[in-house]
Amino acid sequence: MKYHDNMERSADVLRQALQLMKRHGSALHPVNYTLWYEYVRGENPPLRAAMDRYLGQHLQLDEAVAEALHKRFVTGSGLDATLVERTAEGVSTVLTGMAESAARAGDQTAQYGTSLSRLSQELAGSAHSPALEELLSTTRQMQTAVTDMQQRLAASQSEIGQLRAELQRVQEEARLDSLTGLANRRAFDQCLRDCLVQADTPARRYQRPSLLIADIDHFKRINDAHGHPYGDHVLRVIGGILKDCTPQGCLAARIGGEEFAVLIPSRSLSEARVLAETVRTRVATAQLRRPTQEAQAPRVTLSIGLTLFRPGEEGAVFMERADQALYASKDSGRDRITVLAG
């Protein structure tokens, strides 16, 4: 499903969606964002009808039901892969506006409260005619109302802050591989696009990016022989090694089942080759043990392909050449590095 709403329309839909999420106790995560966005937008009638039927019988949208609705009416209809990220960005914009409005209202209310307090003191010292008594009573009531409003505004700002923190956490998690803690494929693809746009300029002509792609050798055998929990353990260990070895300014990601990538924006090919060798050696010498046994597990190795960006080429071509280098390492015996210069 494609979305062509402009910023004003998106912000309005998101504002309404947030209100409904709060009213129905929906947790702040991408599935619920998407459901309520679709619900408010009104261009997915089957989803809206299904949600109305459920909400007619229940006060809150159960998480299991939300997941089922998402799979049936959203994912199954061809969800745009970037919807969750765009929705989260829109929610962040709306929350920022809400926080700023609450802050301005709080300042104005405080100023009004100060004026009422001064007026109340002045009236208290005056002759108490019936009219002044009424005015004094009304002023005190207004002071109480202003104080109550300030408290509500403070609570709203606190709630908005919590929503923004939760939203930021969700956005960060949406870009991470949950098993290894590395960037996931979506985050890697975005970083690669941004990197190549910057690299394909005259100023960066002599600082071409390098790309390293690594694959665990015989990973299927590892899973078959020792079980998937141990296979997950291997992936986590390699993810940790990549985190330790990857320099600042570079990006390590898990881009497939047992496939990893490191994007190296501005180092020489020889420096990238040293990094690749460090990763390969660290993995080959890692002391991996099976979680339920003391005995050391079979040695795990990586095959690595490394290449250099050619000015003007597409990201897909850049990755394809790194893949070719990886398969050359596989074909020539594994546990090695093949470099295809740009």
Secondary structure, DSSP 8 states (H G I E B T S, - for coil): ------HHHHHHHHHHHHHHHHHTT--SSHHHHHHHHHHHH---HHHHHHHHHHHTT-SS--HHHHHHHIIIIIGGGT--TTHHHHHHHHHHHHHHHHHHHHHHHHHHHHHHHHHHHHHHHHHHTS---HHHHHHHHHHHHHHHHHHHHHHHHHHHHHHHHHHHHHHHHHHHHHTB-TTT-SB-HHHHHHHHHHHHHHHSSGGGTTS--EEEEEEETTHHHHHHHH-HHHHHHHHHHHHHHHHHHS-TT-EEEE-SSSEEEEEESSS-HHHHHHHHHHHHHHHHT---B-TT-SSB-----EEEEEEE--TT--HHHHHHHHHHHHHHHHHTTSSSEEEE--
